[in-house]
């Protein structure tokens, strides 16, 4: 799978988990010390997040990292 497709799937996975939890982009961003635009770019697949950033996302969503990257 191409890089762009993988990043898009990852972003969709994060968005789906966030929505299942009833959390807005603003709430997630605030909980991990980021801005809403950062979460928006991540969910759109426009950035290649670091391992640390993915750990922060998992913590903000209150799920294990494995759940976030399960695509």
Phi and psi in degrees as a GROMACS rama.xvg file:
@    title "Ramachandran Plot"
@    xaxis  label "Phi"
@    yaxis  label "Psi"
@TYPE xy
-72.3403  156.906  UNK-2
-54.9111  -47.7281  UNK-3
-60.9939  -41.7447  UNK-4
-66.6026  -40.2597  UNK-5
-64.009  -43.7587  UNK-6
-66.3139  -35.5008  UNK-7
-66.0468  -43.4446  UNK-8
-64.1184  -40.0531  UNK-9
-61.7415  -46.4076  UNK-10
-61.0183  -40.6777  UNK-11
-64.6743  -39.0775  UNK-12
-63.0806  -44.433  UNK-13
-63.6844  -44.509  UNK-14
-60.7858  -44.0122  UNK-15
-61.847  -44.2332  UNK-16
-63.1357  -44.7347  UNK-17
-59.8089  -45.0914  UNK-18
-67.1338  -39.1251  UNK-19
-58.8344  -34.1371  UNK-20
-84.2241  -7.45713  UNK-21
72.0213  32.2358  UNK-22
-107.389  135.938  UNK-23
-83.5603  165.507  UNK-24
-59.9141  -39.2902  UNK-25
-64.097  -44.4405  UNK-26
-63.333  -43.961  UNK-27
-62.5413  -47.3539  UNK-28
-58.4035  -46.7754  UNK-29
-61.3995  -38.5003  UNK-30
-68.5013  -21.0399  UNK-31
-116.783  9.63716  UNK-32
74.5697  29.8128  UNK-33
-115.825  176.289  UNK-34
-101.82  162.586  UNK-35
-60.8513  -35.9401  UNK-36
-62.4328  -33.6366  UNK-37
-64.0851  -43.7407  UNK-38
-66.2492  -40.2122  UNK-39
-60.5257  -44.8743  UNK-40
-64.7739  -39.5043  UNK-41
-62.4084  -48.5434  UNK-42
-67.1019  -26.7202  UNK-43
-80.7114  -9.02242  UNK-44
79.4305  21.2012  UNK-45
-90.7329  -4.53115  UNK-46
-132.12  155.453  UNK-47
-104.537  96.9481  UNK-48
-69.7302  148.983  UNK-49
-75.7924  166.145  UNK-50
-57.7831  -43.8676  UNK-51
-62.0607  -43.3823  UNK-52
-62.1733  -41.478  UNK-53
-64.3237  -37.0517  UNK-54
-63.8547  -41.0979  UNK-55
-62.6047  -43.0168  UNK-56
-60.7808  -46.7239  UNK-57
-59.0785  -43.785  UNK-58
-63.6154  -43.6095  UNK-59
-63.7761  -30.3702  UNK-60
-90.4622  -5.65811  UNK-61
58.6373  46.4602  UNK-62
-134.426  165.402  UNK-63
-74.9578  151.914  UNK-64
-55.112  -37.8224  UNK-65
-56.7649  -35.7651  UNK-66
-66.7505  -38.0987  UNK-67
-67.4223  -43.1958  UNK-68
-91.9863  2.67659  UNK-69
-74.5195  93.1143  UNK-70
